Amino acid sequence: MSVEQHQHALLESYNGSLDPKVQESAHTANQYTEMFKAGEINKEEYIQMMEDIIRVNNINRSMDNMQVMEHMNVAINGLINLASLV
């Protein structure tokens, strides 16, 4: 897959998602790719910056999962409390 094809896939992610985190990540990755192609940053900088996007995405995904788990725990505790009343 060429750089242009990967960029196209990023733009599709950006345009196709309602999730602001996905949009921001795709937009940032596209900006970094344009900077790399223009020679504004070198290969090592580009790789580091792209890896940073992946790390942030992983942190965001973990935080999203934590929020879901917290809501589930609240619901489970509510059910426990209701069962205790019976």
N, C-alpha and C positions, 0 to 999 in steps of 0.2 A: 504494500500500500504506500502511495506517495505522500509527501508532506501535504500536498493540496487535498488529497482524499481524506487525510486525517483532519485537516482543518475544516473541510466540509462537514464531516461527522460531528465535530465540535459545534459548528454553527447550527446544525440540526438539533443538537442537544439544547443549545441556548434558546433557539426559537421554538422548540417543541415542548419545553417544560414550563410548568407554572411555578415550579419550586425556585425561589430566589437564590438558594444556595447553588443549585445546578446552573442557573443562568450566570451567576457571578463566576463560578469556576470555569465554565466554558469561555466566557468573555475574557477572563484573565489569561487563560491558556492561549487563546487566539492572539491576544496582545503580545505575549511573550514570543510566540511563533513568528509574528510579523517582525518583532525586534531582532530575532535571530536571523531571519531571512535577509533583513536589511543590513546585517553586520554590526548592529548596535550592541549586541552582547555576544560573547564567545560561546562555544559549545558547552564548556564546563558550567558557565553561569546559567545557560539555558536549561541544562539537565537539572541543576540544583533548584532552580526556580520551579520547574515542572514537578519535581519530587516534592517540593513544599506544598504545591496544590494538592497532591495526593495525600500528604499527611493531614492537611486541613480537612479534606473530604472525609478521611477516616475518623478524625476527631468529631466532626459534625455528625457522622453516621452513628457513632457511639453515643453522642449526646441525645440524638433523636430516639435511639433505642432505650436510653435511660428514661426519657420522658414517657415513652409508651409503657415501660415496666412500672414506673411510678403510678401512672393512671390505673394500671391493672391491679397493683397492690392496694390502692385506695378502694377499688371496687371489691376486691377479695376481703379486705378488712371490714367493709360495710356488710358483706354477706355473713361474715363471722359474727359481727355484732347482732345482726338480725337473727341468726340462728341461736345466739345466746339468750335472746329474749323469749324464745319459744319454749 
